[in-house]
Amino acid sequence: MSERETANPLDVIVIGAGFAGLYALHRLRGDGYSVRVLEAGGSIGGTWYWNRYPGARCDVESMQYSYSFSDEIQREWRWSQRYAPQPEILRYINFVADKLDLRRDIQLETRVVAANFDEQSRIWKVRTEAGEAFEAPFCVMATGCLSVPIVPSFPGLESFEGEVYRTSDWPHEGVQLKGKRVGLIGTGSSGIQVTPVLAEQAKHLYVFQRTPNYSIPALNRPIDNEYEQDWKQNYPERRKAALATRNNMLSDFGTVPGSSVSHEEREREFERRWTKVGGFGFVHAYPDIMTDPAVNAHASEFVKKKIAALVHDPEVAKKLMPSGYGIGGKRICVDTAYFETFNRKNVTLIDVKSDPIRSLNPNGLSTHSQSFELDTVILAIGFDAITGALLKIDITGRNGLKLRDRWAEGPKTYIGMAISGFPNMFIVTGPGSPSVFTNMVTSIEQHVDWIADCLAHLKRNGFSAIEALHDAEDKWVSHVNEVANATLMPKGNSWYVGANIPGKPRVFMPYLGGAAVYKKVIEEVASKNYEGFRFA
Ligand code: NA7
């Protein structure tokens, strides 16, 4: 037991100090609990602490991708761009932490490796990599949806004599690429963001692409005073309105089904959104874009046509065009001059689907039919998404039940926040919640507030434990699957279904019913005395 804990018994252990953990600390401390946040990183910020590769940027607009709980904070902070770059988001997070005096309850460089629920005492016992122990009746998992990078398994990687970097763990001091031959592996969101910046710095950039992605121009721009003031003056109403949308964010959502308008009209609308709206706003054109195959196919073809127009070499353009899945089948990317970058003389695209990577060697990388001499290899190969961080911790619930066994066939939660057999443990934006399909910051606030209200309910009623019921969980999981299967989204080999991790059960993990519907569901659960839970 840590000294600190002996001196001051904890009520809640929060694991993770990203957006979720920080707000959990603020809210729960404010409610009078003694809280300790344990964070693996050397500083706070979670996703925005680790993913500091050049070009890293949020795909949700800055004025919305920020905490809403404090009007003072949202008025005081000034965003510079429509889509904030990573350093600015990290500065914002640190600003909030200082303003709310959060740091005194956060322990950094503390990786949690195990959490056991002691049934007798109804206490979670948490152990860290360094062997420290913490105890508290409640545990909040604020461990993030994209926080466990995939460990590369390229044969010969260790023999490579150049430098190897991961976008998900970029050196704080930056990387010098001038004059270097750089190989980038991975063309997901991270690869697509980093490519144009690497191309400007490197002597030559080789992009090793396995699956092409649908990417929409961000149309990023500086925030002008008028736009900022408009938001700031209308923040309360806009935040409220955002909660009534399917993504917890305001966007130019089309309401007329794409299937009910002509091909020409859709074409005009896609064009308008591509050139004037940008980013996710492109797919917000029609409510049936992810459900109607014809509308989805039209949007997909439109993007491919744009790629053909942007990329001068038709062979390269063809390689960059997704095939075999429609837009949304994998996470849609948002870029700044990604496709155009392949017009540069110092950039080469290599299709490693048709010619897979065989190995790395001291001087570079070999595919089955070619060899590339490289000075630097950059890995942007993705994450063990949504469940990775939870399963990395050895979590044991009642009766010695291991979460790893419980979820062997895929994650099961009740309303994305609780797991049957694991009392008093809450997940922030867990599997079975809308999570990555929403403005994460808003969803985080919503979850933390729900959890705090739930703890208040326990206190009021003199309960010491709460646990999701097996039946309620089963019903929720069936509902999550049913809703996902009514869309085209589970069809792609995406990290949404765990397809990027060999052997991971293929389950569509986020809830696709929409954030507004989900809000009603969780509010109703609470209003019905936490229906679907049992208390002790
Ligand atoms: P992603 O989106 O999972 O992308 C990973 C990329 O790496 C993707 O193009 C993969 O190809 C590729 N990859 C992974 N393993 C290999 C191997 N072995 N060989 C070649 N290529 C490989 O991760 P990101 O970090 O870009 O983005 C994650 C999320 O962060 C993003 O969606 C946003 O929400 C923010 P594949 O598609 O599997 O064929």
Boltz pocket constraint, residues with backbone or C-beta under 6 A from the ligand:
constraints:
  - pocket:
      binder: B
      contacts: [[A, 146], [A, 185], [A, 186], [A, 187], [A, 188], [A, 189], [A, 190], [A, 191], [A, 192], [A, 208], [A, 209], [A, 210], [A, 211], [A, 331], [A, 332], [A, 352], [A, 357], [A, 380], [A, 381], [A, 382], [A, 383], [A, 436], [A, 493], [A, 495], [A, 500]]
      max_distance: 6.0
